[in-house]
């Protein structure tokens, strides 16, 4: 009997050791709860995040995270959540309620760096800027164009912030959902004028054109994935169109401002 118990213990230990690092996850549930409570249709209640002790605790958990133990999908989900959480933290750090662009126009050395150049992101004992998280980590390591619809820069023309976190298990579905909803949003994503052969697209497709294939035709093919069979899709696929970029509204994606406009 004792021998059987020992053999069973060895077997269990072997199974634990056999679990790949990618099977490990990170607990984003505190941020998930806050997003569900304080983000409505992409609009953020910044005051609520500023007052929530659980938000500070979540940021502290990111600071102590061992990202290297996460698998690729969990790691990408982690960095997307970290980017979005620290963007909210940045807005609240400066008590900015008009536009994230204002942070670059204020007084003081840190503000002079601009919103995306400040080492505000604390992860695994290291400090990163939002630019570094997006361009040096996420874009370089993962080469996934749909992240541009998940990273939210706190502006009205940005993709809407989801009312839930990203997780490795549901990453593909949520990235696809974000891409689809943004691309089919004619006000800020894209719309196709078949008669004039013009594709009106978010400046995200201009700024990160290389991530979508490097040409207008490649951008068209990417957008076409999210259209059903239609004249619009045929135009996007044949490449015989002109691209015109939509104006970018940098007004803060604030629930308060949304209510005022409503």
Backbone as JSON, one array per atom type, in Angstrom:
{
  "sequence": "XXXXXXXXXXXXXXXXXXXXXXXXXXXXXXXXXXXXXXXXXXXXXXXXXXXXXXXXXXXXXXXXXXXXXXXXXXXXXXXXXXXXXXXXXXXXXXXXXXXXXXXXXXXXXXXXXXXXXXXXXXXXXXXXXXXXXXXXXXXXXXXXXXXXXXXXXXXXXXXXXXXXXXXXXXXXXXXXXXXXXXXXXXXXXXXXXXXXXXXXXXXXXXXXXXXXXXXXXXXXXXXXXXXXXXXXXXXXXXXXXXXXXXXXXXXXXXXXXXXXXX",
  "N": [[0.84, -1.21, 0.0], [1.89, 1.25, 0.85], [3.9, 1.47, -1.01], [2.38, 1.82, -3.31], [1.23, 4.3, -2.83], [3.52, 5.88, -2.83], [4.34, 5.53, -5.48], [2.19, 6.69, -6.79], [2.47, 9.34, -5.92], [4.87, 10.01, -7.15], [4.06, 9.84, -9.8], [2.14, 11.91, -9.94], [3.81, 14.1, -9.38], [5.41, 13.98, -11.65], [3.56, 14.64, -13.61], [2.99, 17.3, -12.91], [5.48, 18.5, -13.37], [5.55, 18.09, -16.03], [3.79, 19.89, -17.09], [3.61, 22.47, -19.33], [5.19, 25.72, -19.45], [3.5, 27.47, -20.72], [0.99, 26.81, -19.84], [0.47, 28.21, -17.6], [-1.26, 30.89, -16.02], [-2.37, 34.33, -15.56], [-3.86, 36.27, -13.04], [-6.29, 38.31, -13.92], [-8.67, 39.12, -12.91], [-9.45, 41.18, -11.01], [-9.2, 43.56, -12.54], [-10.92, 42.92, -14.59], [-13.42, 42.92, -13.3], [-13.63, 45.64, -12.68], [-13.67, 46.78, -15.24], [-16.09, 45.75, -16.18], [-17.86, 47.09, -14.51], [-17.32, 49.83, -14.85], [-16.94, 50.61, -17.49], [-18.72, 51.46, -20.25], [-20.03, 50.74, -23.3], [-17.53, 51.28, -24.38], [-16.87, 53.67, -23.21], [-15.26, 55.31, -20.51], [-15.34, 55.45, -16.98], [-13.42, 57.39, -15.45], [-13.03, 58.54, -12.96], [-14.07, 56.63, -11.21], [-12.23, 54.54, -11.49], [-10.02, 55.83, -10.45], [-10.67, 56.01, -7.78], [-10.86, 53.43, -6.93], [-9.68, 50.97, -4.85], [-9.04, 48.41, -5.59], [-8.1, 48.69, -8.14], [-5.59, 49.88, -7.85], [-4.38, 47.79, -6.51], [-4.42, 45.85, -8.47], [-2.65, 46.96, -10.37], [-0.34, 46.83, -8.85], [-0.05, 44.08, -8.77], [0.64, 43.56, -11.4], [3.11, 44.72, -11.44], [4.64, 42.93, -10.01], [4.6, 40.68, -11.51], [5.62, 37.64, -13.13], [6.29, 37.51, -16.13], [7.61, 35.92, -17.92], [6.96, 33.28, -17.38], [4.62, 32.77, -18.61], [2.68, 31.42, -21.3], [2.65, 32.01, -24.9], [0.08, 33.05, -25.78], [-1.15, 33.78, -23.36], [0.71, 35.62, -22.55], [0.58, 37.65, -24.47], [-2.07, 38.47, -24.02], [-1.71, 39.4, -21.43], [0.0, 41.65, -21.8], [-1.61, 43.32, -23.37], [-3.72, 43.89, -21.6], [-2.22, 45.14, -19.6], [-1.27, 47.42, -20.95], [-3.69, 48.79, -21.47], [-4.65, 49.16, -18.86], [-2.64, 50.73, -17.65], [-2.8, 52.96, -19.26], [-5.2, 54.07, -18.44], [-4.39, 54.61, -15.83], [-2.43, 56.53, -16.32], [-3.95, 58.68, -17.36], [-5.38, 59.3, -15.06], [-3.31, 59.93, -13.31], [-2.52, 62.48, -14.09], [-4.87, 63.72, -13.81], [-6.34, 64.24, -16.06], [-8.92, 65.29, -18.13], [-9.77, 65.98, -20.58], [-8.25, 65.38, -22.99], [-5.9, 62.89, -23.91], [-3.79, 63.86, -25.31], [-3.28, 66.32, -24.23], [-1.56, 65.94, -22.14], [0.96, 66.02, -23.16], [1.25, 68.65, -23.59], [1.37, 70.17, -21.36], [2.87, 71.69, -18.39], [6.13, 71.05, -17.11], [8.71, 68.54, -16.65], [8.11, 65.76, -17.0], [5.64, 65.81, -18.32], [6.48, 67.01, -20.66], [7.64, 64.94, -22.01], [5.59, 63.67, -23.21], [2.58, 61.69, -23.5], [3.03, 59.02, -24.23], [5.65, 58.5, -23.78], [6.45, 58.26, -21.22], [7.79, 56.48, -18.46], [5.7, 54.77, -17.22], [4.58, 52.27, -17.02], [4.77, 49.57, -15.0], [6.14, 46.54, -14.75], [6.98, 43.33, -13.72], [9.1, 44.25, -12.15], [10.36, 46.1, -13.75], [10.43, 49.21, -15.58], [8.44, 50.59, -18.14], [7.63, 52.5, -21.07], [4.48, 53.44, -22.57], [4.76, 53.45, -25.3], [6.95, 51.68, -25.6], [5.85, 49.28, -24.68], [3.88, 48.83, -26.62], [5.3, 48.97, -29.15], [7.91, 47.83, -28.9], [7.54, 45.51, -27.48], [4.86, 44.22, -27.84], [4.24, 44.54, -30.68], [6.65, 43.72, -31.91], [7.22, 41.17, -30.81], [4.96, 39.59, -31.22], [3.61, 40.11, -33.65], [0.93, 40.51, -34.56], [-1.64, 41.83, -36.18], [-4.22, 42.46, -35.28], [-4.03, 43.46, -32.75], [-4.08, 46.18, -32.78], [-6.66, 46.92, -32.56], [-7.28, 46.38, -30.05], [-5.61, 47.62, -28.21], [-6.01, 50.52, -26.42], [-6.01, 53.92, -26.72], [-7.19, 55.86, -25.18], [-8.86, 57.68, -26.52], [-11.58, 59.09, -28.45], [-11.63, 58.26, -31.12], [-10.19, 55.98, -31.02], [-10.21, 52.35, -30.98], [-12.99, 50.92, -29.18], [-12.79, 50.48, -25.64], [-12.94, 47.3, -24.25], [-15.44, 45.84, -22.12], [-14.35, 43.93, -20.53], [-11.57, 41.79, -19.67], [-8.67, 40.64, -21.55], [-7.87, 37.26, -22.21], [-5.75, 34.37, -22.37], [-7.11, 32.05, -23.14], [-9.38, 32.92, -24.52], [-8.42, 34.62, -26.38], [-8.11, 34.79, -29.26], [-10.77, 34.89, -30.18], [-11.69, 37.24, -28.96], [-9.97, 39.2, -29.99], [-10.68, 39.04, -32.65], [-13.34, 39.79, -32.52], [-13.04, 42.43, -31.67], [-11.67, 43.52, -33.87], [-13.58, 43.18, -35.92], [-15.84, 44.69, -34.99], [-14.73, 47.24, -34.86], [-13.75, 47.76, -37.48], [-16.12, 47.67, -38.97], [-17.4, 49.83, -37.98], [-18.52, 52.68, -39.13], [-18.07, 55.31, -38.4], [-15.59, 55.55, -37.15], [-13.93, 53.44, -37.87], [-14.0, 52.16, -40.65], [-15.34, 52.79, -43.94], [-16.82, 52.0, -47.08], [-16.95, 53.47, -50.18], [-18.4, 52.52, -52.87], [-19.21, 53.49, -55.4], [-17.52, 55.69, -55.88], [-15.15, 54.46, -55.62], [-13.6, 54.59, -53.28], [-11.99, 54.03, -50.23], [-12.67, 54.76, -47.03], [-10.83, 55.12, -44.19], [-9.7, 54.41, -40.82], [-7.05, 56.26, -39.28], [-5.36, 54.58, -38.04], [-4.79, 52.54, -39.81], [-3.11, 53.85, -41.47], [-0.96, 54.73, -39.85], [0.1, 52.3, -38.99], [0.57, 50.8, -41.25], [2.4, 48.91, -42.26], [2.0, 46.72, -40.62], [-0.32, 45.7, -41.58], [0.23, 44.68, -43.98], [1.54, 46.48, -45.64], [0.76, 47.98, -47.89], [-1.8, 49.87, -49.68], [-3.5, 48.13, -51.02], [-3.12, 45.77, -49.58], [-4.12, 46.53, -47.1], [-6.75, 46.85, -47.84], [-7.43, 44.19, -48.41], [-7.21, 43.12, -45.86], [-9.26, 44.46, -44.46], [-11.39, 43.51, -45.92], [-11.85, 40.93, -44.99], [-13.72, 41.13, -42.99], [-16.09, 41.76, -44.1], [-19.15, 40.71, -45.51], [-20.19, 38.84, -48.47], [-20.35, 41.14, -51.0], [-20.64, 44.21, -52.94], [-18.88, 45.99, -51.77], [-16.95, 44.36, -50.58], [-15.86, 43.13, -52.85], [-14.65, 45.3, -54.12], [-12.71, 45.96, -52.21], [-11.12, 43.7, -52.37], [-10.2, 43.68, -55.02], [-8.48, 45.78, -55.18], [-8.53, 48.16, -56.6], [-8.84, 50.98, -55.72], [-8.99, 54.12, -53.95], [-7.51, 55.33, -50.96], [-8.75, 57.17, -48.3], [-8.2, 58.89, -45.32], [-9.85, 58.92, -42.21], [-10.78, 61.67, -40.05], [-9.16, 62.04, -36.9], [-10.35, 61.83, -33.73], [-9.3, 63.08, -30.79], [-10.49, 63.47, -28.37], [-11.14, 62.68, -24.96], [-12.05, 59.34, -24.09], [-14.37, 59.35, -22.32], [-16.92, 58.6, -19.99], [-18.26, 60.66, -18.8], [-17.89, 62.87, -20.56], [-19.14, 61.76, -22.75], [-21.77, 61.65, -21.88], [-22.32, 64.38, -21.74], [-22.16, 65.1, -24.45], [-24.21, 63.57, -25.36]],
  "CA": [[0.0, 0.0, 0.0], [2.79, 2.38, 0.95], [4.59, 1.55, -2.28], [1.44, 2.37, -4.28], [1.11, 5.74, -2.54], [4.75, 6.53, -3.3], [4.32, 5.54, -6.94], [1.2, 7.69, -7.18], [3.06, 10.66, -5.67], [5.86, 10.23, -8.21], [3.31, 10.07, -11.03], [1.58, 13.27, -9.85], [4.93, 15.05, -9.52], [5.83, 13.97, -13.05], [2.57, 15.39, -14.35], [3.17, 18.72, -12.6], [6.68, 18.94, -14.06], [5.32, 18.02, -17.47], [2.93, 20.99, -17.52], [4.44, 23.51, -19.93], [5.07, 27.08, -18.9], [2.37, 28.13, -21.36], [-0.26, 26.47, -19.15], [0.3, 29.13, -16.49], [-2.09, 32.05, -16.31], [-2.25, 35.46, -14.64], [-5.18, 36.65, -12.56], [-6.72, 39.66, -14.31], [-10.07, 39.27, -12.5], [-9.78, 42.49, -10.43], [-9.36, 44.51, -13.64], [-12.13, 42.5, -15.3], [-14.58, 43.41, -12.54], [-13.69, 47.09, -12.84], [-14.1, 47.07, -16.62], [-17.52, 45.45, -16.29], [-18.61, 48.1, -13.75], [-17.03, 51.24, -15.13], [-16.79, 50.87, -18.93], [-19.99, 51.23, -20.93], [-19.9, 51.01, -24.74], [-16.2, 51.82, -24.63], [-16.65, 54.91, -22.47], [-14.63, 54.96, -19.24], [-15.55, 56.29, -15.8], [-12.06, 57.53, -14.93], [-13.11, 58.83, -11.52], [-14.3, 55.37, -10.51], [-10.95, 53.84, -11.46], [-9.12, 56.58, -9.56], [-11.08, 55.78, -6.4], [-10.95, 51.99, -6.63], [-8.49, 50.36, -4.25], [-8.74, 47.18, -6.33], [-7.32, 49.05, -9.33], [-4.21, 50.03, -7.39], [-3.89, 46.44, -6.19], [-4.18, 45.17, -9.75], [-1.41, 47.51, -10.92], [0.75, 46.26, -8.05], [0.13, 42.68, -9.18], [1.38, 43.61, -12.66], [4.48, 45.1, -11.11], [5.34, 41.77, -9.46], [4.33, 39.52, -12.37], [6.72, 36.96, -13.81], [5.7, 37.32, -17.45], [8.34, 34.87, -18.62], [6.36, 31.98, -17.12], [3.37, 32.66, -19.35], [2.77, 31.03, -22.7], [2.52, 33.13, -25.83], [-1.25, 33.65, -25.79], [-1.34, 34.44, -22.06], [1.64, 36.76, -22.48], [0.0, 38.72, -25.27], [-3.23, 38.98, -23.27], [-1.17, 40.15, -20.29], [0.51, 42.97, -22.22], [-2.74, 44.15, -23.8], [-4.38, 44.36, -20.37], [-1.31, 46.08, -18.93], [-1.29, 48.67, -21.71], [-4.97, 49.48, -21.25], [-4.75, 49.56, -17.45], [-1.73, 51.84, -17.37], [-3.3, 54.15, -19.94], [-6.16, 54.65, -17.49], [-3.6, 55.14, -14.71], [-1.78, 57.76, -16.78], [-4.97, 59.73, -17.41], [-5.7, 59.69, -13.68], [-2.13, 60.53, -12.69], [-2.53, 63.91, -14.4], [-6.25, 64.18, -13.65], [-6.7, 64.78, -17.37], [-10.31, 64.96, -18.44], [-10.11, 66.49, -21.9], [-7.62, 64.58, -24.04], [-4.58, 62.37, -23.56], [-2.8, 64.7, -25.98], [-2.98, 67.46, -23.37], [-0.45, 65.59, -21.25], [2.19, 66.43, -23.83], [1.26, 70.09, -23.79], [1.38, 70.85, -20.07], [4.13, 72.19, -17.85], [6.88, 70.08, -16.32], [9.6, 67.65, -17.41], [7.45, 64.52, -17.38], [4.64, 66.1, -19.34], [7.18, 67.33, -21.9], [7.95, 63.69, -22.7], [4.41, 63.19, -23.9], [1.87, 60.61, -22.81], [3.51, 57.67, -24.57], [7.1, 58.42, -23.55], [6.71, 58.23, -19.78], [7.97, 55.1, -17.96], [4.64, 54.57, -16.23], [4.2, 50.85, -16.97], [5.63, 48.81, -14.09], [5.87, 45.11, -14.91], [8.1, 42.45, -13.41], [10.21, 45.0, -11.57], [10.94, 47.0, -14.74], [9.56, 50.3, -16.02], [8.34, 50.74, -19.59], [6.69, 53.49, -21.57], [3.42, 52.84, -23.37], [5.37, 53.21, -26.62], [7.77, 50.47, -25.54], [4.96, 48.12, -24.57], [3.23, 48.6, -27.92], [6.17, 48.8, -30.31], [9.07, 46.98, -28.66], [7.12, 44.21, -26.94], [3.71, 43.59, -28.49], [4.35, 44.46, -32.14], [7.84, 42.97, -32.31], [7.22, 39.78, -30.36], [3.78, 38.81, -31.59], [3.27, 40.34, -35.06], [-0.51, 40.24, -34.66], [-2.22, 43.13, -36.51], [-5.48, 42.76, -34.58], [-3.79, 44.15, -31.45], [-4.36, 47.61, -32.95], [-8.06, 47.15, -32.21], [-7.41, 46.01, -28.63], [-4.89, 48.63, -27.44], [-6.89, 51.69, -26.44], [-5.21, 55.11, -26.35], [-8.01, 56.8, -24.4], [-9.46, 58.7, -27.37], [-12.86, 58.71, -29.04], [-11.42, 57.58, -32.39], [-9.56, 54.69, -30.77], [-11.17, 51.26, -30.78], [-13.6, 51.0, -27.86], [-12.27, 49.62, -24.58], [-13.88, 46.24, -23.91], [-15.88, 45.76, -20.73], [-13.8, 42.67, -20.01], [-10.14, 41.66, -19.96], [-8.24, 39.62, -22.52], [-7.28, 36.07, -21.6], [-5.18, 33.48, -23.37], [-8.1, 31.07, -23.6], [-10.36, 33.54, -25.42], [-7.72, 35.71, -27.04], [-8.4, 34.89, -30.69], [-12.16, 35.3, -30.36], [-11.87, 38.64, -28.56], [-9.27, 40.04, -30.96], [-11.48, 39.04, -33.87], [-14.52, 40.59, -32.21], [-12.61, 43.83, -31.66], [-11.38, 43.91, -35.25], [-14.83, 43.25, -36.67], [-16.69, 45.8, -34.54], [-14.09, 48.51, -35.2], [-13.69, 47.93, -38.93], [-17.47, 47.91, -39.48], [-17.89, 51.08, -37.4], [-18.25, 53.66, -40.18], [-17.68, 56.6, -37.85], [-14.17, 55.61, -36.78], [-13.17, 52.32, -38.39], [-13.88, 52.24, -42.11], [-16.51, 52.6, -44.77], [-16.42, 51.85, -48.47], [-17.78, 54.14, -51.18], [-18.19, 51.72, -54.07], [-19.38, 54.31, -56.61], [-16.33, 56.53, -56.09], [-13.97, 53.59, -55.43], [-12.82, 55.17, -52.19], [-12.09, 53.4, -48.91], [-12.42, 55.7, -45.93], [-10.31, 54.24, -43.13], [-9.06, 54.99, -39.64], [-5.62, 56.55, -39.43], [-4.63, 53.41, -37.53], [-4.31, 51.81, -40.98], [-2.01, 54.64, -42.05], [0.18, 54.72, -38.93], [0.64, 50.95, -38.84], [0.31, 50.14, -42.54], [3.27, 47.74, -42.41], [1.42, 45.59, -39.89], [-1.47, 45.19, -42.34], [0.69, 44.22, -45.3], [2.46, 47.45, -46.21], [0.24, 48.71, -49.05], [-3.24, 50.12, -49.63], [-4.18, 46.91, -51.46], [-3.08, 44.82, -48.47], [-5.07, 47.03, -46.1], [-8.08, 46.51, -48.36], [-7.67, 42.75, -48.22], [-7.43, 42.88, -44.44], [-10.6, 44.94, -44.13], [-12.37, 42.67, -46.62], [-12.13, 39.74, -44.18], [-14.82, 41.37, -42.06], [-17.27, 42.07, -44.88], [-19.79, 39.6, -46.19], [-20.2, 38.98, -49.93], [-20.97, 42.42, -51.31], [-19.82, 45.06, -53.81], [-17.81, 46.57, -50.96], [-15.88, 43.36, -50.43], [-15.21, 42.95, -54.14], [-13.76, 46.45, -54.34], [-11.58, 45.82, -51.29], [-10.27, 42.6, -52.82], [-9.56, 43.9, -56.32], [-7.39, 46.74, -54.98], [-8.64, 49.35, -57.45], [-9.51, 52.02, -54.94], [-8.18, 55.14, -53.3], [-7.74, 55.37, -49.52], [-8.81, 58.47, -47.63], [-8.21, 58.6, -43.88], [-10.83, 59.65, -41.39], [-10.25, 62.54, -39.01], [-8.98, 61.33, -35.64], [-10.85, 62.6, -32.59], [-8.5, 62.76, -29.6], [-11.26, 63.73, -27.16], [-11.05, 61.56, -24.03], [-13.16, 58.37, -24.13], [-14.89, 59.48, -20.96], [-18.38, 58.47, -19.85], [-18.77, 61.99, -18.46], [-17.96, 63.65, -21.79], [-20.14, 61.11, -23.6], [-23.07, 62.09, -21.4], [-22.48, 65.79, -22.13], [-22.43, 65.13, -25.89], [-25.52, 62.94, -25.59]],
  "C": [[0.87, 1.25, 0.0], [3.51, 2.61, -0.37], [3.69, 2.19, -3.34], [1.29, 3.88, -4.1], [2.31, 6.49, -3.06], [4.77, 6.63, -4.82], [3.34, 6.58, -7.48], [1.75, 9.1, -7.02], [4.08, 11.01, -6.75], [5.16, 10.57, -9.52], [2.73, 11.47, -11.07], [2.66, 14.31, -10.05], [5.38, 15.13, -10.96], [4.86, 14.77, -13.91], [2.72, 16.88, -14.15], [4.37, 19.26, -13.37], [6.46, 18.98, -15.57], [4.46, 19.16, -17.99], [3.81, 22.1, -18.09], [4.2, 24.86, -19.31], [3.86, 27.8, -19.46], [1.06, 27.85, -20.67], [-0.52, 27.43, -18.0], [-0.5, 30.35, -16.93], [-1.81, 33.15, -15.29], [-3.65, 35.91, -14.28], [-5.49, 38.1, -12.88], [-8.13, 39.97, -13.78], [-10.37, 40.61, -11.81], [-10.02, 43.56, -11.49], [-10.63, 44.19, -14.42], [-13.38, 43.03, -14.6], [-14.75, 44.92, -12.7], [-14.16, 47.48, -14.23], [-15.59, 46.83, -16.78], [-18.37, 46.53, -15.62], [-18.5, 49.49, -14.35], [-16.72, 51.56, -16.59], [-18.08, 50.48, -19.62], [-19.86, 51.68, -22.39], [-18.59, 51.72, -25.05], [-15.88, 53.09, -23.88], [-16.27, 54.59, -21.02], [-15.0, 55.96, -18.15], [-14.2, 56.39, -15.09], [-12.04, 57.8, -13.43], [-13.26, 57.54, -10.72], [-13.01, 54.56, -10.42], [-9.99, 54.52, -10.48], [-9.41, 56.27, -8.09], [-11.05, 54.32, -5.98], [-9.63, 51.43, -6.09], [-8.07, 49.11, -5.03], [-7.94, 47.47, -7.6], [-5.84, 49.22, -8.96], [-3.59, 48.67, -7.09], [-3.58, 45.66, -7.47], [-2.87, 45.65, -10.38], [-0.2, 46.97, -10.15], [1.01, 44.81, -8.43], [0.88, 42.6, -10.51], [2.86, 43.87, -12.4], [5.29, 43.89, -10.65], [5.17, 40.52, -10.33], [5.61, 38.95, -12.96], [6.2, 36.57, -15.2], [6.35, 36.18, -18.21], [7.76, 33.48, -18.41], [5.05, 31.76, -17.88], [3.63, 32.18, -20.77], [2.47, 32.2, -23.61], [1.17, 33.82, -25.77], [-1.54, 34.39, -24.49], [-0.47, 35.7, -21.96], [1.11, 37.94, -23.3], [-1.21, 39.33, -24.58], [-2.76, 39.84, -22.1], [-0.76, 41.55, -20.72], [-0.6, 43.89, -22.73], [-3.45, 44.73, -22.59], [-3.52, 45.39, -19.65], [-1.31, 47.42, -19.63], [-2.56, 49.46, -21.41], [-5.11, 49.96, -19.82], [-3.86, 50.76, -17.16], [-2.08, 53.1, -18.16], [-4.32, 54.86, -19.07], [-5.41, 55.29, -16.33], [-2.91, 56.44, -15.09], [-2.75, 58.92, -16.82], [-5.28, 60.23, -16.0], [-4.52, 60.32, -12.96], [-2.13, 62.05, -12.89], [-3.92, 64.53, -14.26], [-6.73, 64.84, -14.94], [-8.11, 64.34, -17.73], [-10.76, 65.51, -19.79], [-9.56, 65.63, -23.02], [-6.25, 64.12, -23.56], [-3.48, 63.2, -24.2], [-2.41, 65.91, -25.14], [-1.8, 67.19, -22.45], [0.88, 66.03, -21.85], [2.32, 67.95, -23.93], [1.3, 70.87, -22.48], [2.76, 71.3, -19.65], [4.81, 71.08, -17.06], [7.63, 69.09, -17.19], [8.88, 66.4, -17.88], [6.41, 64.75, -18.46], [5.31, 66.37, -20.69], [7.55, 66.08, -22.69], [6.77, 63.22, -23.55], [3.84, 61.96, -23.21], [2.51, 59.25, -23.03], [5.0, 57.47, -24.31], [7.46, 58.37, -22.07], [6.82, 56.78, -19.28], [6.97, 54.77, -16.85], [4.3, 53.09, -16.03], [5.21, 50.08, -16.13], [5.25, 47.33, -14.17], [7.13, 44.32, -14.6], [9.33, 43.18, -12.88], [10.9, 45.94, -12.53], [9.92, 48.08, -15.13], [9.61, 50.42, -17.54], [7.44, 51.94, -19.9], [5.59, 52.76, -22.33], [3.92, 52.55, -24.78], [6.18, 51.91, -26.64], [6.91, 49.22, -25.46], [4.35, 47.8, -25.92], [4.23, 48.19, -29.0], [7.33, 47.84, -30.1], [8.69, 45.59, -28.15], [6.02, 43.58, -27.81], [3.91, 43.45, -30.01], [5.53, 43.59, -32.58], [7.73, 41.48, -31.98], [6.08, 38.96, -30.93], [3.32, 38.97, -33.04], [1.82, 39.95, -35.35], [-1.21, 41.57, -34.93], [-3.49, 43.47, -35.74], [-5.27, 43.43, -33.23], [-4.11, 45.63, -31.56], [-5.82, 47.94, -32.66], [-8.33, 46.79, -30.75], [-6.69, 47.01, -27.72], [-5.63, 49.95, -27.56], [-6.15, 52.9, -25.87], [-6.04, 56.21, -25.72], [-8.62, 57.93, -25.23], [-10.72, 58.17, -28.05], [-12.68, 57.95, -30.36], [-10.64, 56.27, -32.24], [-10.63, 53.59, -30.8], [-11.76, 51.35, -29.37], [-12.95, 50.03, -26.87], [-13.32, 48.57, -24.25], [-14.25, 46.3, -22.44], [-15.48, 44.44, -20.12], [-12.33, 42.6, -20.4], [-9.9, 40.66, -21.09], [-7.61, 38.47, -21.74], [-6.73, 35.19, -22.71], [-6.21, 32.55, -23.97], [-9.06, 31.64, -24.64], [-9.73, 34.64, -26.28], [-8.14, 35.87, -28.5], [-9.81, 35.41, -30.93], [-12.35, 36.78, -30.03], [-11.14, 39.6, -29.49], [-10.09, 40.14, -32.25], [-12.74, 39.88, -33.69], [-14.18, 42.08, -32.24], [-12.37, 44.33, -33.09], [-12.67, 44.12, -36.04], [-15.65, 44.48, -36.29], [-16.07, 47.15, -34.92], [-14.12, 48.76, -36.7], [-15.06, 48.25, -39.51], [-18.13, 49.14, -38.87], [-17.54, 52.21, -38.39], [-17.77, 54.99, -39.66], [-16.18, 56.68, -37.55], [-13.32, 54.49, -37.34], [-12.94, 52.39, -39.88], [-15.25, 52.22, -42.77], [-16.09, 52.72, -46.23], [-17.44, 52.53, -49.39], [-17.52, 53.45, -52.52], [-18.25, 52.57, -55.33], [-18.14, 55.14, -56.92], [-15.04, 55.74, -55.97], [-13.01, 54.2, -54.4], [-13.07, 54.38, -50.91], [-11.71, 54.44, -47.87], [-12.02, 54.86, -44.71], [-9.7, 55.03, -41.99], [-7.58, 55.24, -39.92], [-4.75, 55.44, -38.81], [-4.05, 52.62, -38.7], [-3.19, 52.56, -41.7], [-0.76, 54.54, -41.17], [0.86, 53.36, -38.86], [0.46, 50.13, -40.13], [1.16, 48.87, -42.72], [2.7, 46.51, -41.73], [0.25, 44.94, -40.64], [-1.07, 44.79, -43.77], [1.53, 45.21, -46.07], [1.97, 48.24, -47.42], [-1.26, 48.94, -48.89], [-4.02, 48.86, -50.02], [-4.23, 45.88, -50.34], [-4.04, 45.23, -47.35], [-6.49, 46.68, -46.54], [-8.4, 45.05, -48.15], [-7.92, 42.42, -46.75], [-8.85, 43.28, -44.03], [-11.67, 44.04, -44.73], [-12.75, 41.42, -45.84], [-13.4, 39.88, -43.35], [-16.1, 41.84, -42.77], [-17.85, 40.79, -45.48], [-19.72, 39.82, -47.7], [-21.01, 40.21, -50.31], [-20.1, 43.17, -52.3], [-18.64, 45.69, -53.05], [-16.63, 45.6, -50.83], [-15.15, 43.16, -51.75], [-14.25, 44.08, -54.45], [-12.52, 46.34, -53.46], [-10.6, 44.75, -51.77], [-9.56, 42.89, -54.14], [-8.47, 44.98, -56.26], [-7.48, 48.01, -55.79], [-9.43, 50.44, -56.73], [-8.47, 53.01, -54.41], [-8.51, 55.12, -51.82], [-7.74, 56.81, -49.03], [-8.99, 58.21, -46.14], [-9.15, 59.52, -43.13], [-10.12, 60.56, -40.4], [-10.18, 61.76, -37.7], [-9.36, 62.24, -34.49], [-10.11, 62.17, -31.33], [-9.21, 63.11, -28.29], [-11.25, 62.48, -26.27], [-12.29, 60.66, -24.13], [-13.8, 58.25, -22.75], [-16.41, 59.34, -20.94], [-18.99, 59.83, -19.54], [-18.92, 62.84, -19.72], [-19.02, 63.08, -22.75], [-21.54, 61.54, -23.2], [-23.35, 63.54, -21.79], [-22.84, 65.91, -23.61], [-23.81, 64.57, -26.19], [-26.66, 63.88, -25.27]]
}
